[in-house]
């Protein structure tokens, strides 16, 4: 998953600043639940609960996926 795909999955405009915290981007906890489900079901990517607790921005997600 690249930045554009991640932003689309979060219903954010293209080229949004991926380093801004989710709350500043208007992303709520439900959006993150949906993102986790999308990563797991569509992309086969599983992140641990501990990893999810460390995620504060879309950039954090992208770094974990590298």
FENFENQUI-V757396 format. One record per residue. D_LAST is the distance of its C-alpha to the last C-alpha in Angstrom with 1 decimal. Layout:
D_LAST ; D_LAST
This chain:
9.2 ; 9.6 ; 11.5 ; 14.8 ; 14.3 ; 13.2 ; 16.2 ; 18.4 ; 17.6 ; 18.7 ; 21.7 ; 21.0 ; 22.2 ; 20.1 ; 19.2 ; 19.4 ; 18.2 ; 14.8 ; 15.7 ; 18.9 ; 19.3 ; 19.6 ; 23.3 ; 23.9 ; 22.3 ; 24.6 ; 22.0 ; 23.8 ; 23.1 ; 24.0 ; 21.4 ; 18.8 ; 20.4 ; 20.3 ; 16.7 ; 16.0 ; 18.4 ; 16.9 ; 13.5 ; 15.4 ; 18.2 ; 17.0 ; 13.5 ; 14.0 ; 11.1 ; 12.8 ; 12.0 ; 14.9 ; 17.6 ; 16.9 ; 13.4 ; 15.1 ; 17.7 ; 15.5 ; 14.2 ; 16.5 ; 15.0 ; 12.9 ; 10.9 ; 10.3 ; 9.0 ; 6.6 ; 5.4 ; 5.6 ; 3.8 ; 0.0
